[in-house]
């Protein structure tokens, strides 16, 4: 248990070293699980987005011997993303699901009131936040992007590379939580 907590503490320190002190911390807990989501306000340190990040997922070693945490960068900020991120973290930790590049996470409905975004897709990255070699192993950081059902369906049929290519070619502002559905 001590090693698990040590790893989690190292993640918190890694976040702070990379992005500074978070502007707020929101805790979610149940009888068997505690999940924390940090927020960093938009700044040059956060790549010009408001960042929300899970804290504690890396205490779980996945089926391949890896550890992970998840973050999302949004412009403008959208604090209600904290609950879907906490639910994703709970799905990973309590449900025994692994975070992978291109994994699609059905959040069971709108991510927040007034949106049709109801899925998250996790992408492996290294540019926004480098991996952490902790005392108990490597922690990879995945970015989560809110997506529409039609984007999740397209990704399922054509793959994550086709979806990201579509976003690039069509200048889709996938970081905008107020974006409206489009066509693929």
Residue frames relative to the residue before (quaternion, step in Angstrom):
aa qw qx qy qz dx dy dz
X 1.0000 0.0000 0.0000 0.0000 0.00 0.00 0.00
X 0.6210 0.5533 -0.3422 0.4372 3.58 0.98 -0.80
X 0.6537 0.5089 -0.3146 0.4634 3.62 0.95 -0.88
X 0.6241 0.5388 -0.3356 0.4556 3.57 1.01 -0.82
X 0.6876 0.4655 -0.2812 0.4811 3.60 0.86 -0.93
X 0.6079 0.5526 -0.3480 0.4517 3.58 1.04 -0.69
X 0.6448 0.5201 -0.3085 0.4675 3.56 0.98 -0.88
X 0.6608 0.5013 -0.3045 0.4682 3.56 0.94 -0.92
X 0.6420 0.5173 -0.3243 0.4638 3.60 0.95 -0.82
X 0.6289 0.5291 -0.3327 0.4624 3.58 1.03 -0.76
X 0.6205 0.5350 -0.3380 0.4631 3.59 1.05 -0.73
X 0.6393 0.5202 -0.3234 0.4648 3.58 0.92 -0.90
X 0.6711 0.4878 -0.2944 0.4743 3.59 0.91 -0.89
X 0.6209 0.5394 -0.3323 0.4615 3.60 1.07 -0.73
X 0.6271 0.5257 -0.3226 0.4757 3.57 0.99 -0.84
X 0.6939 0.4810 -0.2800 0.4570 3.58 0.79 -1.02
X 0.6460 0.5100 -0.3247 0.4660 3.60 0.97 -0.78
X 0.7064 0.4618 -0.2599 0.4693 3.59 1.05 -0.73
X 0.8424 0.1952 -0.0419 0.5005 3.58 0.80 -1.04
X 0.5478 -0.5938 0.4153 0.4180 3.61 1.23 -0.12
X 0.7059 -0.4229 0.3332 0.4603 3.55 -1.30 -0.15
X 0.4806 -0.6675 0.4731 0.3157 3.59 -0.93 0.80
X 0.5037 -0.6555 0.4710 0.3078 3.57 -1.17 0.60
X 0.7829 -0.1097 -0.0013 0.6124 3.57 1.23 -0.36
X 0.2577 -0.7252 0.6236 0.1375 3.48 -1.38 0.44
X 0.0785 -0.7891 0.6083 0.0349 3.56 -0.85 0.97
X 0.1927 -0.7917 0.5743 0.0792 3.56 -0.80 1.07
X 0.0970 -0.7487 0.6547 0.0365 3.52 -1.14 0.85
X 0.0758 0.8201 -0.5640 0.0593 3.58 -0.79 0.90
X 0.1329 -0.7300 0.6645 0.0887 3.47 -1.36 0.52
X 0.7559 -0.3704 0.2603 0.4729 3.56 -1.24 -0.14
X 0.8171 0.2665 -0.1124 0.4987 3.58 1.02 -0.76
X 0.7958 0.2700 -0.1130 0.5301 3.59 1.19 -0.19
X 0.0928 -0.7574 0.6429 0.0667 3.53 -1.12 0.77
X 0.0538 -0.7823 0.6205 -0.0144 3.53 -0.88 1.05
X 0.1376 -0.7795 0.6082 0.0593 3.56 -1.00 0.86
X 0.0947 -0.7561 0.6444 0.0635 3.55 -1.14 0.75
X 0.2278 -0.7604 0.5993 0.1039 3.54 -0.87 1.07
X 0.1559 -0.7516 0.6288 0.1242 3.56 -1.28 0.44
X 0.0838 -0.7416 0.6634 0.0534 3.52 -1.17 0.81
X 0.4321 -0.7057 0.5005 0.2546 3.55 -0.84 0.99
X 0.6810 -0.4915 0.3705 0.3967 3.51 -1.28 0.55
X 0.2336 0.7426 -0.5992 0.1869 3.55 -0.89 1.03
X 0.6530 -0.4831 0.3812 0.4414 3.55 -1.27 0.09
X 0.6146 0.5628 -0.3484 0.4291 3.62 1.11 -0.61
X 0.7269 0.3945 -0.2265 0.5144 3.58 1.16 -0.62
X 0.5926 -0.6071 0.3604 0.3878 3.58 1.17 0.43
X 0.6356 -0.5608 0.3243 0.4199 3.57 1.18 0.49
X 0.6462 0.4533 -0.3430 0.5092 3.60 1.20 0.47
X 0.4606 -0.5758 0.5638 0.3721 3.53 -1.34 0.10
X 0.1769 -0.8110 0.5542 0.0623 3.58 -0.73 1.06
X 0.0981 -0.7358 0.6691 0.0357 3.50 -1.14 0.90
X 0.0121 0.8337 -0.5489 0.0586 3.60 -0.74 1.01
X 0.4610 -0.6596 0.5235 0.2799 3.53 -1.12 0.76
X 0.1084 -0.7669 0.6310 0.0436 3.50 -1.27 0.55
X 0.7488 0.3672 -0.2827 0.4739 3.55 -0.54 1.17
X 0.5077 0.6469 -0.4241 0.3794 3.59 1.21 -0.32
X 0.6611 0.5449 -0.3067 0.4147 3.58 0.98 -0.81
X 0.4938 0.6327 -0.4398 0.4029 3.57 1.24 0.02
X 0.6705 0.4494 -0.2774 0.5211 3.57 1.31 -0.32
X 0.2851 -0.7230 0.6101 0.1546 3.53 -0.93 1.00
X 0.3323 -0.7707 0.5046 0.2023 3.61 -0.67 1.05
X 0.7565 -0.4167 0.2742 0.4229 3.56 -1.34 0.10
X 0.7175 0.4186 -0.2415 0.5017 3.60 1.20 -0.46
X 0.5855 -0.6121 0.3570 0.3938 3.58 1.27 0.23
X 0.5579 0.6037 -0.3798 0.4244 3.58 1.25 0.43
X 0.2534 -0.7185 0.6236 0.1750 3.52 -1.35 0.31
X 0.0640 -0.8182 0.5714 0.0018 3.58 -1.08 0.68
X 0.0812 -0.7093 0.6918 0.1080 3.49 -1.43 0.32
X 0.2731 -0.7680 0.5664 0.1220 3.56 -1.23 0.52
X 0.0170 0.7848 -0.6195 0.0055 3.57 -1.07 0.76
X 0.1748 -0.7497 0.6269 0.1202 3.52 -1.30 0.38
X 0.1890 -0.7603 0.6129 0.1028 3.56 -1.08 0.83
X 0.0031 -0.8284 0.5573 -0.0557 3.57 -0.69 1.10
X 0.0359 -0.7379 0.6725 0.0450 3.52 -1.30 0.58
X 0.5001 -0.3195 -0.7725 0.2260 1.67 -1.09 2.24
X 0.6900 -0.4529 0.3365 0.4534 3.53 -1.31 0.09
X 0.0645 -0.7731 0.6308 0.0120 3.55 -1.24 0.55
X 0.2205 -0.8387 0.4859 0.1086 3.56 0.28 1.30
X 0.6041 0.5654 -0.3873 0.4067 3.67 0.99 -0.50
X 0.4935 0.6404 -0.4437 0.3867 3.66 1.22 -0.09
X 0.5099 0.6690 -0.4197 0.3411 3.60 1.18 -0.41
X 0.6698 0.4981 -0.3159 0.4510 3.61 0.89 -0.84
X 0.6658 0.4686 -0.3343 0.4747 3.67 0.81 -0.76
X 0.6306 0.5122 -0.3446 0.4704 3.63 1.03 -0.67
X 0.6412 0.5048 -0.3236 0.4789 3.58 0.99 -0.79
X 0.6472 0.5075 -0.3194 0.4706 3.60 1.01 -0.76
X 0.6194 0.5200 -0.3396 0.4802 3.58 1.05 -0.72
X 0.6484 0.5132 -0.3142 0.4664 3.58 0.92 -0.91
X 0.6562 0.5031 -0.3119 0.4679 3.60 0.95 -0.83
X 0.6195 0.5382 -0.3340 0.4637 3.59 1.05 -0.76
X 0.6687 0.4899 -0.2953 0.4749 3.56 0.99 -0.83
X 0.7449 0.4286 -0.2378 0.4526 3.58 0.71 -1.08
X 0.7713 0.3589 -0.1972 0.4872 3.60 0.67 -1.08
X 0.7269 0.4496 -0.2422 0.4591 3.56 1.05 -0.76
X 0.4226 -0.7328 0.4470 0.2910 3.56 1.26 -0.17
X 0.4269 0.6891 -0.4732 0.3450 3.59 1.16 0.58
X 0.3596 -0.7426 0.5294 0.1973 3.56 -1.05 0.76
X 0.3886 -0.6745 0.5737 0.2548 3.56 -1.10 0.74
X 0.0395 0.7967 -0.5970 0.0853 3.56 -0.77 1.11
X 0.5989 -0.5229 0.4568 0.3990 3.54 -1.28 0.36
X 0.8278 0.2005 -0.1708 0.4953 3.56 -0.78 1.06
X 0.4326 0.6797 -0.4890 0.3342 3.61 1.20 0.11
X 0.2194 -0.7546 0.6073 0.1169 3.54 -1.05 0.87
X 0.1476 -0.7978 0.5839 0.0288 3.53 -0.86 1.04
X 0.2394 -0.7603 0.5925 0.1162 3.58 -0.53 1.22
X 0.2202 -0.8205 0.5178 0.1011 3.56 -0.46 1.19
X 0.5680 -0.6719 0.3464 0.3254 3.57 1.28 0.32
X 0.7920 -0.1083 0.0613 0.5977 3.57 1.21 0.29
X 0.7647 -0.3476 0.2429 0.4851 3.57 -1.26 -0.09
X 0.5237 -0.6501 0.4565 0.3078 3.56 -1.03 0.83
X 0.7626 -0.0652 0.0362 0.6426 3.57 1.24 -0.55
X 0.6912 -0.4818 0.3450 0.4137 3.54 -1.27 0.32
X 0.8207 0.2754 -0.2035 0.4573 3.56 -0.99 0.89
X 0.6775 0.4471 -0.3101 0.4949 3.61 1.21 0.14
X 0.3505 -0.6940 0.5809 0.2409 3.52 -1.32 0.38
X 0.4409 0.6515 -0.4736 0.3961 3.60 1.28 0.12
X 0.1073 0.8322 -0.5359 0.0937 3.59 -0.60 1.09
X 0.6752 0.3919 -0.2896 0.5537 3.57 1.28 0.32
X 0.1915 -0.7073 0.6556 0.1822 3.52 -1.38 0.26
X 0.1287 -0.7419 0.6488 0.1097 3.56 -1.12 0.68
X 0.2540 -0.7751 0.5609 0.1417 3.58 -0.88 0.94
X 0.1071 -0.7909 0.6024 0.0126 3.53 -0.96 0.99
X 0.4264 -0.6723 0.5442 0.2646 3.54 -1.01 0.86
X 0.0718 0.7928 -0.5997 0.0811 3.57 -0.96 0.82
X 0.1824 -0.7724 0.5917 0.1417 3.55 -1.28 0.27
X 0.6029 0.6222 -0.3568 0.3494 3.58 1.15 -0.45
X 0.7088 0.4539 -0.2834 0.4597 3.63 0.92 -0.76
X 0.7861 -0.0512 0.0614 0.6130 3.56 1.09 -0.74
X 0.3806 -0.7502 0.5014 0.2025 3.53 -0.57 1.20
X 0.5900 -0.5424 0.4588 0.3838 3.54 -1.25 0.49
X 0.3036 -0.7398 0.5789 0.1595 3.54 -1.25 0.56
X 0.2137 -0.7370 0.6266 0.1359 3.55 -0.86 0.96
X 0.0900 -0.8307 0.5494 -0.0017 3.56 -0.11 1.35
X 0.7166 -0.4414 0.3267 0.4299 3.55 -1.32 0.07
X 0.7652 0.3340 -0.1841 0.5187 3.59 1.13 -0.58
X 0.7828 -0.2919 0.1519 0.5282 3.58 1.20 0.35
X 0.6686 -0.5149 0.3801 0.3787 3.49 -1.37 0.16
X 0.1575 -0.7512 0.6354 0.0852 3.56 -1.06 0.87
X 0.1831 -0.7695 0.6071 0.0761 3.55 -0.79 1.13
X 0.2550 -0.7575 0.5860 0.1334 3.56 -1.09 0.79
X 0.1373 -0.7936 0.5920 0.0306 3.53 -0.76 1.13
X 0.3337 -0.7059 0.5806 0.2305 3.54 -1.05 0.74
X 0.2248 -0.7488 0.6105 0.1270 3.55 -1.06 0.80
X 0.1199 -0.7901 0.5997 0.0421 3.54 -0.89 0.95
X 0.3957 -0.6998 0.5376 0.2542 3.58 -0.82 0.97
X 0.0088 0.8120 -0.5823 0.0397 3.59 -0.86 0.97
X 0.5233 -0.6147 0.5032 0.3085 3.51 -1.37 0.41
X 0.6732 -0.4876 0.3663 0.4181 3.57 -1.26 0.33
X 0.6640 0.4996 -0.3284 0.4490 3.62 0.88 -0.85
X 0.6279 0.5087 -0.3431 0.4787 3.62 1.10 -0.57
X 0.6294 0.5168 -0.3318 0.4760 3.59 1.04 -0.74
X 0.6484 0.5088 -0.3104 0.4736 3.59 1.02 -0.81
X 0.6418 0.5165 -0.3171 0.4699 3.58 0.98 -0.86
X 0.6537 0.5104 -0.3101 0.4647 3.58 0.94 -0.89
X 0.6420 0.5271 -0.3203 0.4554 3.57 1.00 -0.82
X 0.7161 0.4538 -0.2446 0.4706 3.59 0.99 -0.85
X 0.8280 0.2612 -0.0823 0.4893 3.57 0.91 -0.96
X 0.5606 -0.6191 0.3815 0.3961 3.58 1.25 -0.23
X 0.6369 -0.5646 0.3836 0.3585 3.51 -1.25 0.53
X 0.6209 0.5473 -0.3547 0.4349 3.62 1.03 -0.68
X 0.6343 0.5179 -0.3251 0.4730 3.59 1.04 -0.74
X 0.6452 0.5124 -0.3246 0.4646 3.60 1.00 -0.77
X 0.6900 0.4572 -0.2977 0.4757 3.61 0.81 -0.88
X 0.6034 0.5389 -0.3501 0.4721 3.60 1.10 -0.62
X 0.6275 0.5307 -0.3241 0.4685 3.59 1.00 -0.84
X 0.6489 0.5147 -0.3218 0.4587 3.58 0.91 -0.90
X 0.6772 0.4933 -0.2962 0.4586 3.57 0.88 -0.91
X 0.6960 0.4869 -0.2791 0.4479 3.58 0.81 -1.00
X 0.7654 0.3444 -0.1783 0.5135 3.59 1.08 -0.71
X 0.4110 -0.7519 0.4329 0.2801 3.54 1.33 0.29
X 0.1789 0.7898 -0.5529 0.1961 3.54 0.90 1.01
X 0.3115 -0.7484 0.5623 0.1636 3.56 -0.81 1.04
X 0.1020 -0.8552 0.5071 0.0331 3.57 0.50 1.24
X 0.6208 0.5430 -0.3310 0.4585 3.61 1.23 -0.34
X 0.5985 0.5761 -0.3475 0.4349 3.61 1.31 -0.21
X 0.2922 -0.7924 0.5068 0.1729 3.62 -0.40 1.16
X 0.6606 0.4894 -0.3095 0.4778 3.59 1.27 -0.16
X 0.3970 0.7341 -0.4774 0.2749 3.58 1.26 0.08
X 0.3730 -0.7230 0.5452 0.2020 3.51 -1.20 0.66
X 0.6234 -0.5336 0.3926 0.4154 3.59 -1.17 0.42
X 0.1309 -0.7635 0.6283 0.0718 3.53 -1.19 0.65
X 0.5382 -0.6054 0.4678 0.3535 3.52 -1.23 -0.33
X 0.2214 -0.7290 0.6275 0.1606 3.53 -1.22 0.55
